[in-house]
Amino acid sequence: MPTGSVKARPVSSDAMVGAGPSPSDRDRLMEEFAPVIKRMAKRMAFRLPPYLDVDDLIQVGAMGLLDAIGRYDPKHQASFSTYVQYRIRGAMLDEIRSLNWVPRSVRDKVKRLYKAFAALDRCGKTPTEEAVAELLGMSPEEYDAFLLEAKAIAVLHIEDLGLDEDDEPYLLRTLANAQSPDALAELVSLETKFKIVDAVNRLSPKEKQVISLYYDDELTMKEIGQILGVTESRVCQIHTQAVLRLRSKLSTQNL
């Protein structure tokens, strides 16, 4: 879902095609979407390596906005705001993933973690943190530290959405074309939806709450921590474990 509720004033077709938007239009759109970029950056900040900060992500988001302004075609009669926000988010995620800063040792632990989840699932148990840590041969403290290290694993690359004949991510073209079929409806069949719902229902209550607050309500990790009465780092750990558990469950079903 797009972040924020910005409804940009329409820009004339002549301004958005051909020579591109005028400098005044570009400046106005940059100003209007600045709060959206800042909020997106804050929501994704927990995935950043230590040597980057939110300001770096804001700069990347601004570049994504400029790219979206240049690419958007008003003749498609779709929501400019929706298209732009997906472009901004995609630029940020691409930048995070391009860093490829997650050590191989962490990736190896994640593979072991998937196996631990699968083993506990076969026993019909909801994997508790204590049980998973024991299977991995870690102390509770070591497991908590590992979850913080693995936080950047759950990053979706814009190219993972698939390219069409114009080398454009299919989802983005659909968002910018009101005449296109619904991308989500095409990508997610009814059977797949049931499997995803089942995987989510197997999460612990706290994991489901964090997932809901982060993806449905679009809160930051800090805001979620304030609601749950825990630290931002703890929310990050819960989120990472939930996402990795979902990926493990769905990967075994070839999703």
C-alpha positions as CSV (number, residue, x, y, z in Angstrom):
1,M,0.0,0.0,0.0
2,P,1.3,3.5,-0.8
3,T,2.6,5.4,2.2
4,G,0.9,8.6,3.2
5,S,-2.1,10.2,1.8
6,V,-0.6,12.9,-0.5
7,K,-2.9,13.8,-3.4
8,A,-0.7,15.7,-5.8
9,R,-2.4,18.4,-7.9
10,P,-2.6,17.3,-11.5
11,V,0.2,18.4,-13.8
12,S,-0.7,19.2,-17.4
13,S,-0.1,16.5,-20.1
14,D,2.2,18.9,-21.9
15,A,4.3,19.3,-18.8
16,M,4.6,15.5,-18.2
17,V,5.5,14.3,-21.7
18,G,7.8,15.4,-24.4
19,A,10.2,17.9,-22.9
20,G,9.1,16.8,-19.4
21,P,7.7,18.8,-16.5
22,S,8.6,22.4,-16.1
23,P,11.0,23.4,-13.4
24,S,8.2,25.0,-11.4
25,D,6.1,21.8,-11.6
26,R,9.1,19.7,-10.6
27,D,9.9,21.9,-7.6
28,R,6.2,21.8,-6.5
29,L,6.1,18.0,-6.6
30,M,9.4,17.7,-4.8
31,E,8.0,19.9,-2.0
32,E,4.6,18.0,-1.9
33,F,6.2,14.6,-1.7
34,A,9.0,15.5,0.7
35,P,7.0,14.4,3.8
36,V,6.2,11.1,2.1
37,I,9.9,10.4,1.2
38,K,10.9,11.2,4.8
39,R,8.3,8.9,6.3
40,M,9.3,6.0,3.9
41,A,12.9,6.5,4.8
42,K,12.1,6.3,8.5
43,R,10.1,3.1,8.0
44,M,13.0,1.5,6.2
45,A,15.8,2.8,8.4
46,F,15.9,-0.3,10.5
47,R,17.3,-2.2,7.5
48,L,20.2,0.2,6.9
49,P,23.8,-0.8,7.7
50,P,25.6,1.3,10.4
51,Y,27.5,3.5,7.9
52,L,24.2,4.8,6.3
53,D,21.5,6.9,7.8
54,V,18.0,8.1,7.1
55,D,19.3,11.2,5.2
56,D,21.1,8.9,2.7
57,L,17.8,7.1,2.1
58,I,15.9,10.4,1.7
59,Q,18.3,11.4,-1.1
60,V,17.7,8.1,-2.9
61,G,14.0,8.6,-2.5
62,A,14.2,12.1,-4.0
63,M,16.0,10.6,-7.0
64,G,13.2,8.0,-7.3
65,L,10.7,10.8,-7.3
66,L,12.5,12.7,-10.1
67,D,12.7,9.5,-12.1
68,A,8.9,8.9,-11.6
69,I,8.1,12.5,-12.6
70,G,10.0,11.9,-15.9
71,R,8.5,8.5,-16.6
72,Y,4.8,9.2,-15.7
73,D,2.4,9.4,-18.7
74,P,-0.9,11.1,-17.8
75,K,-2.5,9.6,-20.8
76,H,-2.8,6.4,-18.8
77,Q,-5.2,8.2,-16.5
78,A,-4.0,6.5,-13.3
79,S,-3.1,7.9,-9.9
80,F,0.1,9.9,-10.2
81,S,0.5,9.8,-6.4
82,T,0.3,5.9,-6.3
83,Y,2.8,5.5,-9.2
84,V,5.2,8.0,-7.6
85,Q,5.1,6.4,-4.2
86,Y,5.9,2.9,-5.6
87,R,8.8,4.4,-7.5
88,I,10.2,6.1,-4.4
89,R,9.9,2.9,-2.4
90,G,11.4,0.9,-5.2
91,A,14.4,3.2,-5.4
92,M,15.0,2.9,-1.7
93,L,14.8,-0.9,-1.6
94,D,17.1,-1.1,-4.7
95,E,19.7,1.0,-2.9
96,I,19.5,-1.1,0.3
97,R,19.8,-4.3,-1.6
98,S,22.6,-3.1,-3.9
99,L,24.8,-2.6,-0.8
100,N,24.8,-6.4,-0.3
101,W,26.2,-5.8,3.1
102,V,24.8,-8.9,4.8
103,P,27.8,-11.2,5.7
104,R,27.9,-14.7,4.3
105,S,27.9,-16.0,7.9
106,V,24.5,-14.4,8.5
107,R,23.1,-15.8,5.3
108,D,24.3,-19.3,6.3
109,K,22.6,-18.9,9.7
110,V,19.4,-17.9,7.9
111,K,19.5,-21.1,5.9
112,R,19.9,-23.0,9.2
113,L,17.0,-21.0,10.6
114,Y,14.7,-22.1,7.7
115,K,15.5,-25.7,8.5
116,A,14.8,-25.2,12.2
117,F,11.4,-23.6,11.3
118,A,10.6,-26.5,9.0
119,A,11.6,-29.1,11.6
120,L,9.4,-27.5,14.2
121,D,6.5,-27.2,11.8
122,R,6.7,-30.9,11.0
123,C,6.1,-31.5,14.7
124,G,3.0,-29.3,14.6
125,K,4.5,-26.7,16.9
126,T,4.6,-23.0,16.6
127,P,8.3,-22.3,16.7
128,T,9.1,-20.3,19.9
129,E,12.2,-18.2,20.0
130,E,13.6,-20.5,22.7
131,A,13.0,-23.6,20.7
132,V,14.5,-22.1,17.5
133,A,17.6,-20.8,19.4
134,E,18.1,-24.3,20.9
135,L,17.9,-26.0,17.5
136,L,20.5,-23.5,16.2
137,G,22.7,-24.1,19.2
138,M,22.5,-20.4,20.3
139,S,21.8,-18.8,23.6
140,P,18.8,-16.5,23.8
141,E,21.2,-13.5,23.7
142,E,23.0,-14.9,20.6
143,Y,19.7,-15.5,18.9
144,D,18.5,-11.9,19.6
145,A,21.8,-10.6,18.1
146,F,21.4,-12.8,15.1
147,L,17.9,-11.4,14.3
148,L,19.3,-7.9,14.4
149,E,22.1,-9.0,12.0
150,A,19.5,-10.6,9.6
151,K,17.1,-7.6,9.4
152,A,18.2,-6.7,5.9
153,I,17.5,-10.2,4.5
154,A,13.8,-9.3,4.1
155,V,14.2,-6.8,1.3
156,L,12.2,-7.0,-1.9
157,H,14.0,-5.9,-5.0
158,I,12.0,-3.9,-7.5
159,E,13.1,-6.3,-10.3
160,D,11.6,-9.3,-8.4
161,L,8.2,-8.0,-9.5
162,G,9.0,-9.1,-13.1
163,L,9.7,-7.2,-16.3
164,D,7.4,-6.9,-19.4
165,E,8.4,-6.5,-23.0
166,D,9.5,-2.9,-22.4
167,D,11.9,-3.9,-19.6
168,E,9.6,-2.1,-17.2
169,P,8.6,-3.8,-13.9
170,Y,5.1,-5.1,-14.7
171,L,3.5,-4.0,-11.4
172,L,4.7,-0.4,-12.0
173,R,3.3,-0.3,-15.5
174,T,0.0,-1.6,-14.2
175,L,-0.1,1.0,-11.5
176,A,0.3,3.7,-14.1
177,N,-2.3,2.3,-16.5
178,A,-5.9,2.3,-15.5
179,Q,-6.7,0.0,-18.5
180,S,-4.4,-2.8,-17.3
181,P,-5.8,-5.8,-15.4
182,D,-5.2,-5.7,-11.6
183,A,-1.6,-6.9,-11.0
184,L,-2.2,-8.3,-7.6
185,A,-5.2,-10.3,-8.7
186,E,-3.1,-11.8,-11.5
187,L,-0.1,-12.5,-9.4
188,V,-1.9,-14.0,-6.4
189,S,-4.4,-16.8,-7.1
190,L,-7.1,-17.8,-4.6
191,E,-5.1,-20.9,-3.7
192,T,-2.0,-18.8,-3.0
193,K,-4.0,-16.4,-0.9
194,F,-5.2,-19.3,1.3
195,K,-1.6,-20.5,1.7
196,I,-0.4,-17.0,2.7
197,V,-3.3,-16.6,5.2
198,D,-2.5,-20.0,6.7
199,A,1.2,-19.0,7.0
200,V,0.4,-15.7,8.7
201,N,-2.0,-17.5,11.1
202,R,0.8,-19.8,12.2
203,L,2.8,-16.8,13.5
204,S,2.7,-16.0,17.2
205,P,0.2,-13.3,18.3
206,K,2.9,-10.7,18.8
207,E,4.4,-11.5,15.4
208,K,1.0,-11.0,13.7
209,Q,0.5,-7.8,15.6
210,V,3.9,-6.4,14.4
211,I,3.3,-7.5,10.8
212,S,-0.2,-5.8,10.9
213,L,1.0,-2.6,12.4
214,Y,4.0,-2.3,10.0
215,Y,2.4,-3.4,6.7
216,D,-1.3,-2.5,7.2
217,D,-1.1,0.5,9.5
218,E,2.3,1.6,8.0
219,L,3.8,2.5,11.4
220,T,7.5,2.9,12.0
221,M,9.4,0.5,14.2
222,K,9.6,3.2,16.9
223,E,5.8,3.8,16.8
224,I,5.1,0.1,17.0
225,G,7.5,-0.2,20.0
226,Q,5.6,2.6,21.8
227,I,2.3,0.7,21.2
228,L,3.7,-2.7,22.4
229,G,5.8,-1.2,25.3
230,V,9.0,-2.6,24.0
231,T,12.2,-1.2,22.5
232,E,12.6,-0.4,18.8
233,S,15.3,-3.1,18.6
234,R,12.9,-5.7,20.0
235,V,10.3,-4.8,17.4
236,C,12.9,-5.2,14.7
237,Q,13.7,-8.7,16.1
238,I,10.1,-9.7,16.1
239,H,9.6,-8.4,12.6
240,T,12.7,-10.1,11.2
241,Q,11.7,-13.5,12.8
242,A,8.1,-13.2,11.4
243,V,9.3,-12.4,7.9
244,L,11.9,-15.1,7.8
245,R,9.3,-17.6,9.2
246,L,6.8,-16.6,6.5
247,R,9.5,-16.9,3.8
248,S,10.5,-20.3,5.1
249,K,6.9,-21.5,5.1
250,L,6.0,-20.2,1.7
251,S,9.2,-21.4,0.1
252,T,8.4,-25.0,1.1
253,Q,5.1,-24.5,-0.9
254,N,7.0,-23.1,-3.9
255,L,5.6,-19.6,-3.4
